[in-house]
């Protein structure tokens, strides 16, 4: 249930759509919607039933959106995971969802691992968490990127949440049926792997997986049900079949050819670049060369050489870009580091914010109600201590996220921010 009418005043306002930043603004929230945005100096005195949050050193902007997270991933330490009971995995995932919300991520699309129960728990107020869009599982061919069967015969995807199905399918008919099964279990998006990846035990980023006929069957079935299709694809023929089949978003595209990136722009296919996962893998390897599987360490340098270059080319070509991290296996509640990596790779701070707010909302089909600070929009708002246009790193520090509101409900606001009822003084 949304909170009482409130006014949030900030020294700087960023609207999430790329408009000019505005100084000394106030946002009025009634129920779960923004009803007005105006200069703070024009506010009239209000009654004592209206709550005011006032911090002139903070920047107000829309809640951030991660279009590619893995909130249920328990990390890469297999020994630790073997000692994690399934019920503990469920509870741990719930805690990470809460921490992610408090770090300023008010919405995310889970790219495999989270089940319908977690989304229901958040929607019903059992636990605080971001607004969720589910894919449940990566649909993969036998031996593909999402098939984590190891040489010993055991699968390394343990433990997993109880509502997660097997994702393996082969042949157009079986692939079509798998999409129907995943939708039945609550998927909002269909996630498919058409190439290997850095973390694949078999195959690499340019290794094609699935045939064009198999992919077309899955895309057709998903679109018939009104579901979007997100595809793990780094490069090679695995991206080319995505362009032919009409997928909605390509995740990674780290080793794609320039011509394929240019075709993505012409076709209007989204890119979710996930710079975080490779950057953080490199940081991890630099600290401990034994911290990642040998096959991951072997593939990482090639991907790192091309991923940033491809990101810049996509930006230059006008590819629609939405923020996504893919970093759940490397830790949670640090999603906003992606804005730093995007800025380091060629975006302006404003572009990285837009990619993480209104653009990501458009990808998720909610651009008319989410991702911007404007009257009529859902009240997903964060206050950041500092100016992210001067230093984007301030949004990546959870300690500097001073206020978090989702759907009009306040989840984080230190007492020092609360000014009480407005008396007519700005």
N, C-alpha and C positions, 0 to 999 in steps of 0.2 A: 504494500500500500504506500502510495506517495506521501511525502511529508507535508507539513504546513507550507503556506505561501512563504517564500523566502526571497531575499535580495542578496546577490553576490556582487560585491564591488571589487574591482581590481585596477591596478595601475596600468595594465596593458591588456588588451583583448585581441586575440587572434581568432578569426571566425571559422577557420577550417576550410574555407573555399578559396583561399589565396587573396582575399581582399586586403586593403591596406590595414596595418595594425592600428588600433584606436586606443587613445590614452584616457585614463580615468573614466571607465565605463561601468555601468551597472546592468546586471541581467536579472530580470524578475521571473521567478518560477512559480507556477501555480499547478498543483497536482503533479503530473508527470511531464508537463510541457513548459517550454519557454514561452512566455506571453509578451515580453517586451525586452528590448535592448536599447539603452539610452545613455547619454552622458550622466554621470553620477550627480553632477551639479544641478541637473534639472529635476531630481527626485523631490517629491512633496513629502512633508512629514507623514508618517504612517502610525497606525495603532500598535499596541504592544503585542498583538497576535502575529505580527510579521517578524520573522527572524532575519537578521542582517549579518552577513559575513563580509568583513571589510579588511583588505590587506593591500595597501598601495604598492608594496614591493613585489607583488605576485603577478603572474600572467595567467589569465583565464583563457582556456581553449577547450574544444570538444574532447570528450573522453577518447582515448586512443583505441584503435582497432587493429588487432593482429589477425591477418587473413590466413595464417598458416602456423598453428602451434600444435604441440603434442602434450597436452596438459597431464595425461595419464602416464607418460613415460617415466619409468623409475630409475633411469640412468644406465650407464654402460658397465657398471660393476656387476658381473654375473654372479659372483659369490654372494654379494649383498642381496641381490634379487632372489636367489634361491632360498634365502632365509627370510623372505617377506611373505607372510601369510596373505591370501587373497583379500581377506577382510581388512588387513592393514593397508593394502594397496588402495582399496576404496577410500579409506579414511584419509590416507596421505594425499590422494588426488584431490579430495575435497579441500584440504588445507591449502594446497597449491593454488586451487581456484580462488580462494579467498585472498591469498597473498598477491596473486596476479591482479585482482581487482584493486586492491589497495595501492598497487604500484602504478595505477592510472590506466590500465587496460579495461575498458568497460564492455568491450565486445570482442569475441574472437571466433574464428572458424577452426575447429579442431580437425587436423588432417589425418587422423586415425588414432584410435586408442581409447577415447572417451565414449561412454555409452549413454543411452537414453536416460538411465537412472540419474546420472550426474546432472544432466540438463534439467530434468524434472525437479531435482532437489534444489537447484538454484531458482528455477521459476516459481516454485512453491514456497520459497523463503526458508527452507530447511537449513541451508548454508548460504552465506554471501558469496557471490561469484559474478563474473562477467556474463553478459548475454552470450549464448552459445549457438553456433551452427555446427552440426555434426556431420561427419562422413563415416564414422564407426571404424572402418577398416580400409586398407589399401587393397583394391582388387588387383590380383597379380596372376600371371601365368605360372605354371609349375616351374620351380627353379628361378622365378623372377625376383625383382627387387623386394617384394613384400613376402616372399617365401623364405622364412628364416630357419628352415631345416638345416642343421649343421651336419658335417660328415659323419658324426656319431649316430645320426638318425633322430636326434632330439631337436625340437624347435626352441629357439632362444628368445621367444617373445613372452616368456613368463615373468611374473604373473600378469594376467590381464583382467580387466573389469568383466563382470559376468555377462553383460549384454553384447559382447563382441563376437561376431561370427568368424568362421574361417573365410579367408579372402581369395583362395585359389580357384581359378576357373580356366578352362581351356576349350577352344572352339566357340563359334558364334552363339550357338544355342545355350551352352553352359554359361557363357558370359552374360547373355541376356537374362537368364534365370538368376544369376548372382546379383545383378542390379536390382531385380525385383525383391530378392531376399533382403538385401541391405536396406532398401526403402521400407519394407515391412517392419524392420527393426528400428526405424526412426531416423534414418539418414536424411539430412537436409541437402547435402551435396554428395556426389559420387566421386570417390577418389580412385584413380587408376594409375598404375605405373607402366609407362611404355619404354623406359630405358632402365638400365642399371643405375647405380649411384656410387657415391664415395663410400657409403656404408654397406654396399652390397657384398656378401660373401662370394658371389659369382657374378661375372660380367662387370662392365664399366659404364661410365656416363654416356658413351656413344653406342652401347650395345642395344639394338632394338629388341623390344619385348612386345608381344601381341602382334597380330597381323592387322592390316587395315580393315579387313572384314570383321574381325573380332571387336576392334575399337568402334567401328560404325554401329555395330549391334548395341553396344553399351551406351553410346551417346544417344542413339535413337530412343532406347528404352528410358533413359534418364530424362530426356527432354519431353517425351510423351507424358511423363509423370510430373512435369513442372520442376524438375530438379536440375541444378547446374552440374557441370562436369569439371573437376579440377584434376590435372594430370601432372604427375611427377615425370618430367622429361628434361634431360640435360642437353641432348644434342643428337646429331646423326639422323638416321631414318626414323627414330622414335619421336622426334619433333615433327618431322615432315608428315607422318600419318596423322598427327594431331591437327595440323593445318588442313588436311584433307577432310577429316571427320567432323570438324566444327566444334571442337571443345571450347569451353568458356574461359578457362585460365590455365596457363602453363606455369608450373612451379619450378623455379631454378633457371633453366635455359643457360646453364653455366658454360657449356662448350658448344653452343649453337653457332651455326654459320650466320654471317651478317645478312645474307639474303633471306634466311628464315626469320630473323628478327624483323627485317623490313616488311616481310609478308604478314607477320603478326600485326604490325601497325595497320596495314591496309585492311585486314580482315576484322580488326577490332578485338582481337584476342588479348586478354589481360596477361600481364606478367607479374608474378609474385616472386621477387628475386631471392629472398632468404639469404642475404649476405651474412647474417649472424652465424649460421651454422658452420660455414667454412672458416670464418674468422676465429670463432671460438675453438674450433678443432685445432687450428694452428697455434693459438695461445696455449692450449692444453698440451700439444706435442712439444712445444718449446720448453714448457715447464717440466714435462716428463715424457721422454720419447717412447716409453713403454705403456702409455696410458690409453692408447687406441689400438684396435686390431691391426695386424700387419697390412692387410689388404686396404684398410682405410688410409693408413699412413703412406702407402705406395701411390695411391691415386690422388691424394690431396694436392700435391704441387701443381699438377697439370690443370686441375680445376681452378686453383687460385690464380694461375697465370691469365686465364681467360674470363673468369666470372666478372671481375670489375670492368674489364674492357667491354664485355657484352652489355653490362648494365648501362654504361655511358652511351653505347650505341643505341640501345633501346630508348633512352631518354632523348637523344638527338632525333630519333625517327618519329617520336610521338607515340610510342607504345603506351597504352594505359597501364600504369604501375600502381599496385596496391602493396602496402607494407605487409610483410610476413617474415617470421623468424626461423621456423623449423628447428628451434634450439632447445626443445623440451628435454632431449636426452642429455643436454649439457647443463641443465639447471632451469629453474623456474623463477618467475616474477622479475626477470631482467629483460623483458621483451623490448622495452624502449631503447635498448642499445642499438637496435636496428636503425633507428634514425641517425645515430652517430655514424654507423657504417655507410649508410646511404649518402650522407653529407660528405664523408671522406671520399666517396667514389664518384662524386660529380653533381649531386643535387645541392641546391641552396637549402638552408634550414627551413625556409618557408615551403619549398617543394616537398621536403621530407615530412613535414607536418600535414600537408594536404594529402599526400599518399597514405598517411596513417589515420586520416579522418574522413573527409568527404569522398575521396576516391575509393577507399576501402569499403565505405558504406554503399557506394554505387555497385561495386563488384558483388556485394552480398544482397543486392536487390532492395536496399533500404535507403537509397540516396535521397528520397523525398521526405524522410522523417529523422534521419540520423546523420551524424558526422559534421554538423555545423551549428554555430551559435547564431540562431535567428528565431524570430517569433514563429511558433507553430511546430518547432522541432522538438523531439524528445529531449528531456533534460538530462543528457549525459555530459557532465562537465568536470574538468579538473582545474585546480589552481596549482601552479608551479612556482616555487620560490626562485625568482630570477627571470631573465629574458632569454628564451630559447632562440630567438633570432640573432642574438649576440653570441650565444654559446649553447648549441643544441644539446650539449652534454647534461644540462640541468634536468631535462626530461628523463634521462636515463638513470637518475639517482632517486630511488624510491623515497629516501629521506627528504627530498625536496618536493615531493608530491604532497601538498598540504591539505588539499580538499579533494574528495572524490564523491561525485553524485552520479547515480545511474537510475534512469527512469524516474527522476524526481526524488529518489530516496538518498539521503546522505549517509555514506558509509565511513567517511573519514573527514574529520575537521577538528584540529587541535583547539583547545579552549581559547588560546591566544588569538585565534582568528575571529571569534564570535564577538561582534560589537554590540549585540542586543538590539532593542528597538531604535529605529532611526528617529532622531529628534529635530531634524532639519539641517544639521551640520554635516557636510560632506566628510 
